Amino acid sequence: MSQAELSQLDKAVADQGTVPNLTGAQPSRRQGLDPDTLRLTLEALREFTTGHFPDLRLRELDRVDEAPVEDLRAMYSDELGIHLLFLPVEYGGMGGGAFDIYRVCAQLAGVDVGVAVGVSVGSLGSDVIARGGTDRQRDAWLSRIAAEGLLMAYAATEPEAGSDLAALKTAAEPVVQDGTVTGYRITGKKQWISNGGIADAYSVLANAPGGPTWFVVDAGLTGFEHGKPENKHGLRTSNTAALFLDDVYVAADRRVGATEGQGLIVAQSVFGYSRLMVAALGLGAGWAALDRALAYAATRIQAGGPLSEKRGYTHKLIVPHAVRLEAARALLEEAAESIDSGAGALNTEGAIAKLMATEAGHAAADASIQALGGYGYTKDYMVEKIARDVRITRIFEGTSEIMEMTIARDRWQQHLKSGGRHYLDEAAALEALNAITPDVGAGVAALAYHALAEVMERARIGRLTRHQHVLFRLGRLIAYAECAASLSRRAKRAADGQQHPKADDRFAPAAQAVMARIFAREAALIVAEEGVRWLLSGDGAATQELETLEAALRCEDIHAAQQGLLDDMDELADTLFQRDPRN
Ligand SMILES: Cc1cc2nc3c(=O)[nH]c(=O)nc-3n(C[C@H](O)[C@H](O)[C@H](O)COP(=O)(O)OP(=O)(O)OC[C@H]3O[C@@H](n4cnc5c(N)ncnc54)[C@H](O)[C@@H]3O)c2cc1C
């Protein structure tokens, strides 16, 4: 095949031999692409999306409620070859790691969340095979997906099994001949399946006699049908449809894995990646909206001057959202880096990243509508569409509430196992960081951890986590505190010139430090105030004396740490609007 015939992403792979490899490592399935290949990949993607998805077209697709199927197929073809990023090198893919996938998904979501869902869900379908399949199945299927650009769907959810996947009813009945299972007959209904009406093949979760099991089901099999596209609030450029399986026969080799019953374990292992992916969608969409608000505010004149100079506007509608998005990004990047270096699936970190990035992304998009006033509320301005599109990220791949539960349960265990030391130890590490680099908010993030450790210990003594609401709220406090710590560490790395070579480099080290200080103050305040609130709210309230409680949570220090907040917000507004603060 000539160079000209190679897809743009193939070219990026081919170019690896000619560009300097900054990591010094060959791309492997775990470490992912080298930084130059990632850069070329992002450039190729930008070129493709600029040509295919101008705003006018996306707004029209949204209006007529249509997924751009031909463009998706072009993305999976030699024209771009985006699917290769998600596939291991040994099967003809590029072997993108978690970090690469986050960067690509965030950039794509910045163009259109629906298109990003079409692409990323395809990868979830193949990920089921990559993680749960036998060597033979991986070889057969992943090579085929790479070569043919098969569009896949991931079909787990059912009408009565959403957050609680274990409640699934779709049944896979073995077909036995001469004592051997030769195939399965699958019957059931799947709900809200992305790419449901357009995929070539589907990873379908069904109950076999040995327990939940994944099957690969081809489109068009007898008894296999899909519903019409759902009429959704947003994400209208993504096809979402119900699936109906009525005695659909698949051969035994379509059962993913050597045995039945691995389905929920495989689904869990997919979550590690997929939650980072959805976090990236929230992040990309949130920034896409906020960037439009930034541009608008710089030119919209009200009361004699541009909105960008009015702090009642910038410090409410722009600055805090930029900070929360970057706090989520810091944790997302740390988690992706750890996953790529072999730390396992990191489901809890994935849950924190998803919760924080999708909530921040949605809040940023909503604030961007506000920032554009009446114009923001119309279909002619993209922020309205982005806000509707990004809303789904708080629901799928585990709702925000399920993320809060996941986070709280895991960290609760760590609190118990460590005899209450877990966050105290983390606080000590941040204090050490603060001693070396005092301007990245690490001291205040440490206060958040101290307060968190205290809240968790008092909740344990008061047996407050019996109340599901308190447990979920703890999940949120933990997510805030951990993002504050991540952002401080990220700012420190940036200050030391040690930023991850594939990290997003939009903000200079000084701006990262400002954001870290602002977010640490917010996190510490939320942990302290919400902590006091919920500790006092339950049956154990009698054992909590307010003054002692506030002293134990170091509320005074946390309040004192708010000093300097306005200056930092002013500085960040100057950075965001690219103003020279001396003028
Ligand atoms: C546009 C779209 C695309 C999707 N794409 C896919 C796809 O490609 N593949 C796929 O398999 N699925 C897909 N889904 C399904 C999605 O993952 C589910 O909608 C999601 O997991 C939530 O499940 P549910 O809708 O049944 O809500 P439920 O689980 O019924 O939840 C309803 C509410 O109750 C809360 N809740 C649930 N359980 C608890 C609990 N134990 N305690 C407290 N509160 C709880 C939830 O947080 C939520 O607020 C998609 C959904 C949509 C809307």
The ligand as a Gaussian input file, in Angstrom:
#p B3LYP/6-31G(d) Opt

LIG

0 1
 C      -28.602000       8.465000      25.180000
 C      -28.263000       7.220000      25.937000
 C      -27.308000       6.357000      25.455000
 C      -27.006000       5.181000      26.130000
 N      -26.117000       4.290000      25.595000
 C      -25.992000       3.056000      26.156000
 C      -25.234000       2.038000      25.492000
 O      -24.635000       2.260000      24.432000
 N      -25.166000       0.809000      26.071000
 C      -25.798000       0.522000      27.246000
 O      -25.716000      -0.613000      27.695000
 N      -26.527000       1.472000      27.892000
 C      -26.647000       2.719000      27.366000
 N      -27.401000       3.683000      28.001000
 C      -28.056000       3.346000      29.258000
 C      -27.475000       4.070000      30.446000
 O      -26.209000       3.539000      30.781000
 C      -28.491000       3.980000      31.585000
 O      -29.558000       4.840000      31.233000
 C      -27.926000       4.345000      32.928000
 O      -27.028000       3.368000      33.359000
 C      -29.001000       4.528000      33.985000
 O      -29.886000       3.454000      33.989000
 P      -31.474000       3.716000      33.929000
 O      -31.732000       4.649000      32.798000
 O      -32.160000       2.424000      33.959000
 O      -31.780000       4.522000      35.253000
 P      -31.981000       3.909000      36.712000
 O      -30.901000       2.944000      37.029000
 O      -33.378000       3.442000      36.884000
 O      -31.756000       5.210000      37.576000
 C      -32.752000       6.221000      37.717000
 C      -32.282000       7.185000      38.817000
 O      -32.171000       6.457000      40.058000
 C      -30.861000       6.575000      40.588000
 N      -30.498000       5.290000      41.179000
 C      -30.361000       4.111000      40.538000
 N      -30.014000       3.137000      41.404000
 C      -29.924000       3.720000      42.617000
 C      -29.589000       3.237000      43.914000
 N      -29.263000       1.978000      44.136000
 N      -29.604000       4.121000      44.918000
 C      -29.912000       5.410000      44.715000
 N      -30.237000       5.915000      43.521000
 C      -30.225000       5.095000      42.474000
 C      -29.987000       6.958000      39.415000
 O      -28.853000       7.681000      39.828000
 C      -30.921000       7.797000      38.571000
 O      -30.918000       9.115000      39.041000
 C      -27.674000       4.879000      27.349000
 C      -28.606000       5.778000      27.860000
 C      -28.930000       6.910000      27.155000
 C      -30.012000       7.822000      27.711000

